[in-house]
Amino acid sequence: MKYLFANWKMYLGLDKSVKLIQNYTDNLNLDEDIEVAVFPSALSFSIVKELSKDSKIGIGSQNLYSVPEGGYTGEVSAKMYKDAGCEYALVGHSERRHIFGETNEDVNNKMKAVLENNLIPVLCVGETKEQKEGEKTDEVVKEQLFSALEGLDFKNKELFVAYEPVWAIGTGESCSNVSAEHMSGKIKEWVKGLQINAKLVILYGGSVRVENVEDYLKEKSIDGVLVGGASTKFDKWQEIVKKAK
């Protein structure tokens, strides 16, 4: 199985989200061994879910709050997303960490909420350019991974980990498939050592494009890709899907 996950970020308003999911459902010819999931904005989530309900396309949240309900203006909880038909949840995306100041503790609390509400987590980890140049990639990714998974038991459920080097996200500067494979292999070893009873799936994200997606998907430890900007342009996304077949 190859996993193609589309993070629409804050690129699309309601009308464009509707048009794009209609293109996804009407014009993508998905093989049995390809799993596609979309992560629309909170504003567009419900309509995208409704329009994709009769398709093979899964749906996830870009973010969520760890508390079930209460006086938290502007937040949407894991419970609310689950009630709305959500299947997956992005947790710890670098933009949440580095722009909005999410800590490792915040990420761990969100992971707990995701599991408590029977959502499938897509945990994002990755190093900045400064950390990479300081040869701290292993240290940073391992710390993010271990802190996020502390105290968790997946009870044989799926855990997606997306290795997304921060310096490659939205920059056009892609991580080589060799380096991505190397880190993906390490992540598998580290997760196995934690003994958290998870069915692990590894994604790569960071300037994934039509031109390089095959290189990532051919690697042994990489099970799929998490795509940002390219997933919001249907012609490019359609080509990515074709390349994955």
C-alpha positions as CSV (number, residue, x, y, z in Angstrom):
1,M,0.0,0.0,0.0
2,K,1.2,3.5,-0.9
3,Y,-0.2,6.5,1.0
4,L,-0.7,9.9,-0.6
5,F,-1.8,12.5,1.9
6,A,-2.7,16.0,0.8
7,N,-2.3,18.8,3.3
8,W,-4.2,21.8,1.9
9,K,-2.9,24.1,4.6
10,M,-4.4,27.6,4.4
11,Y,-4.3,27.8,0.6
12,L,-8.0,27.3,-0.2
13,G,-11.2,29.0,0.7
14,L,-14.6,27.2,0.7
15,D,-15.4,27.5,-3.0
16,K,-11.9,26.3,-4.1
17,S,-12.0,23.5,-1.6
18,V,-15.3,22.3,-3.0
19,K,-14.0,22.5,-6.6
20,L,-10.9,20.6,-5.7
21,I,-12.5,17.7,-3.8
22,Q,-14.9,17.3,-6.7
23,N,-12.0,17.0,-9.0
24,Y,-10.4,14.4,-6.6
25,T,-13.6,12.3,-6.4
26,D,-14.6,12.6,-10.1
27,N,-11.2,12.4,-11.9
28,L,-8.8,10.3,-9.8
29,N,-8.6,6.7,-10.8
30,L,-7.3,5.1,-7.6
31,D,-5.8,1.6,-7.5
32,E,-6.6,-0.7,-4.7
33,D,-3.0,-0.3,-3.4
34,I,-3.2,3.5,-3.2
35,E,-4.7,5.3,-0.2
36,V,-5.5,9.0,-0.5
37,A,-6.5,11.3,2.3
38,V,-7.1,15.0,2.3
39,F,-6.6,17.5,5.1
40,P,-8.8,20.6,4.4
41,S,-9.1,23.7,6.5
42,A,-11.5,23.6,9.5
43,L,-13.8,25.9,7.6
44,S,-14.1,23.5,4.7
45,F,-13.9,20.2,6.6
46,S,-17.6,19.3,6.8
47,I,-18.4,20.0,3.1
48,V,-15.3,18.2,1.9
49,K,-16.3,15.3,4.1
50,E,-19.8,15.3,2.7
51,L,-18.6,15.5,-0.9
52,S,-16.1,12.7,-0.5
53,K,-18.2,10.3,1.5
54,D,-18.9,7.9,-1.3
55,S,-15.3,7.8,-2.5
56,K,-12.2,6.0,-1.4
57,I,-10.7,9.3,-0.1
58,G,-10.1,9.6,3.6
59,I,-10.2,12.9,5.5
60,G,-8.2,14.4,8.3
61,S,-7.7,17.5,10.4
62,Q,-4.8,19.8,10.0
63,N,-4.8,20.6,13.7
64,L,-6.9,20.0,16.8
65,Y,-7.0,20.9,20.5
66,S,-6.4,18.3,23.2
67,V,-9.2,19.3,25.6
68,P,-12.7,17.7,24.7
69,E,-14.7,20.9,25.2
70,G,-14.9,24.2,27.1
71,G,-14.1,27.9,26.9
72,Y,-11.4,27.7,24.3
73,T,-12.4,30.3,21.7
74,G,-11.3,29.4,18.2
75,E,-10.3,25.8,18.9
76,V,-11.7,22.6,17.6
77,S,-11.2,19.5,19.7
78,A,-10.3,15.9,18.7
79,K,-13.8,14.8,19.9
80,M,-15.5,17.4,17.7
81,Y,-13.5,16.2,14.7
82,K,-14.3,12.6,15.4
83,D,-18.0,13.4,15.7
84,A,-17.8,15.1,12.3
85,G,-16.4,12.0,10.6
86,C,-12.7,12.7,10.8
87,E,-10.3,9.7,10.3
88,Y,-6.8,11.2,10.5
89,A,-5.2,14.1,12.4
90,L,-2.0,15.9,11.7
91,V,-0.1,16.4,14.9
92,G,3.1,18.4,15.5
93,H,3.5,19.9,12.0
94,S,6.6,22.1,11.9
95,E,4.4,25.1,11.1
96,R,2.5,24.5,14.3
97,R,5.8,24.1,16.2
98,H,7.7,27.0,14.7
99,I,5.1,29.6,13.9
100,F,2.5,28.9,16.7
101,G,5.0,27.8,19.4
102,E,3.7,24.3,20.0
103,T,5.9,22.5,22.5
104,N,6.8,18.8,22.7
105,E,4.4,18.6,25.7
106,D,1.6,20.2,23.6
107,V,2.2,17.5,20.9
108,N,2.1,14.7,23.4
109,N,-1.2,16.0,24.8
110,K,-2.6,16.1,21.3
111,M,-1.4,12.6,20.6
112,K,-3.2,11.4,23.7
113,A,-6.5,13.1,22.6
114,V,-6.2,11.6,19.1
115,L,-5.9,8.1,20.5
116,E,-8.6,8.6,23.0
117,N,-11.0,9.6,20.2
118,N,-10.0,6.8,17.9
119,L,-8.4,9.0,15.3
120,I,-5.3,7.9,13.4
121,P,-2.4,10.3,14.1
122,V,0.0,11.6,11.5
123,L,2.9,12.7,13.7
124,C,5.2,15.2,12.0
125,V,8.9,15.4,12.9
126,G,11.9,17.1,11.4
127,E,14.9,19.4,11.8
128,T,15.5,23.0,10.9
129,K,18.3,24.1,8.6
130,E,20.4,25.3,11.5
131,Q,19.9,21.9,13.3
132,K,20.9,20.1,10.1
133,E,24.0,22.2,9.6
134,G,24.9,21.6,13.3
135,E,24.6,17.8,12.7
136,K,21.8,17.6,15.2
137,T,19.2,15.9,13.0
138,D,19.2,12.6,14.8
139,E,19.1,14.3,18.2
140,V,16.2,16.6,17.3
141,V,14.0,14.0,15.5
142,K,14.5,11.4,18.2
143,E,13.6,13.9,20.9
144,Q,10.4,15.0,19.0
145,L,9.5,11.4,18.4
146,F,10.1,10.1,22.0
147,S,8.4,13.0,23.7
148,A,5.3,12.8,21.4
149,L,4.9,9.1,22.1
150,E,5.6,9.1,25.8
151,G,3.0,7.2,27.8
152,L,1.1,5.9,24.8
153,D,0.0,2.4,23.9
154,F,-1.4,2.0,20.4
155,K,-2.9,-1.4,21.0
156,N,-1.9,-2.5,17.5
157,K,-3.5,0.6,15.9
158,E,-1.9,2.6,13.1
159,L,0.7,5.3,13.7
160,F,1.8,7.5,10.8
161,V,5.0,9.3,11.2
162,A,5.8,12.0,8.6
163,Y,9.5,12.9,8.4
164,E,9.4,16.5,7.2
165,P,12.7,18.3,7.4
166,V,11.7,21.9,8.1
167,W,14.3,23.3,5.7
168,A,12.6,21.5,2.8
169,I,9.0,22.5,3.5
170,G,7.7,25.1,1.0
171,T,11.3,26.0,0.0
172,G,11.6,24.0,-3.2
173,E,14.8,22.5,-1.6
174,S,14.0,18.8,-1.4
175,C,15.7,16.3,0.9
176,S,17.4,13.6,-1.2
177,N,15.6,10.3,-1.3
178,V,18.7,8.6,0.1
179,S,18.7,10.9,3.2
180,A,14.9,10.5,3.6
181,E,15.2,6.8,3.5
182,H,18.1,6.9,6.0
183,M,16.0,8.9,8.5
184,S,12.9,6.8,7.9
185,G,14.8,3.7,8.7
186,K,16.0,5.2,12.0
187,I,12.5,6.3,12.9
188,K,11.3,2.7,12.4
189,E,14.1,1.4,14.7
190,W,13.4,4.1,17.4
191,V,9.6,3.4,17.4
192,K,10.2,-0.4,17.5
193,G,12.4,0.2,20.5
194,L,9.7,2.1,22.4
195,Q,7.4,-1.0,22.4
196,I,4.2,1.1,22.0
197,N,2.4,-1.7,20.0
198,A,1.9,0.5,16.9
199,K,1.4,-0.4,13.3
200,L,4.0,2.0,11.9
201,V,3.6,3.8,8.6
202,I,6.3,6.2,7.4
203,L,5.6,9.2,5.2
204,Y,8.0,11.7,3.7
205,G,7.1,15.4,3.3
206,G,8.9,18.5,2.2
207,S,8.7,19.9,-1.3
208,V,7.3,16.7,-2.8
209,R,6.6,17.3,-6.5
210,V,5.7,15.4,-9.6
211,E,9.4,15.3,-10.5
212,N,10.6,13.6,-7.3
213,V,7.7,11.6,-5.8
214,E,8.8,8.4,-7.5
215,D,12.2,8.6,-6.0
216,Y,10.7,8.7,-2.5
217,L,8.1,6.0,-3.0
218,K,10.7,3.5,-4.4
219,E,12.6,3.5,-1.1
220,K,12.1,0.5,1.2
221,S,11.3,2.4,4.5
222,I,9.0,5.1,3.0
223,D,5.4,4.1,2.7
224,G,4.0,7.3,1.2
225,V,4.2,11.1,1.0
226,L,2.6,14.1,2.7
227,V,2.2,16.8,0.1
228,G,1.5,20.4,0.7
229,G,1.2,23.0,-2.1
230,A,1.3,20.6,-5.0
231,S,-1.8,18.8,-3.6
232,T,-3.9,22.0,-4.0
233,K,-3.4,22.1,-7.8
234,F,-5.4,19.2,-9.3
235,D,-3.2,18.8,-12.4
236,K,-0.1,18.3,-10.3
237,W,-1.9,16.1,-7.8
238,Q,-3.3,13.9,-10.6
239,E,0.3,13.5,-11.9
240,I,1.6,12.6,-8.5
241,V,-1.1,9.9,-8.2
242,K,-0.2,8.5,-11.6
243,K,3.5,8.4,-10.6
244,A,2.6,6.4,-7.5
245,K,0.9,3.6,-9.4
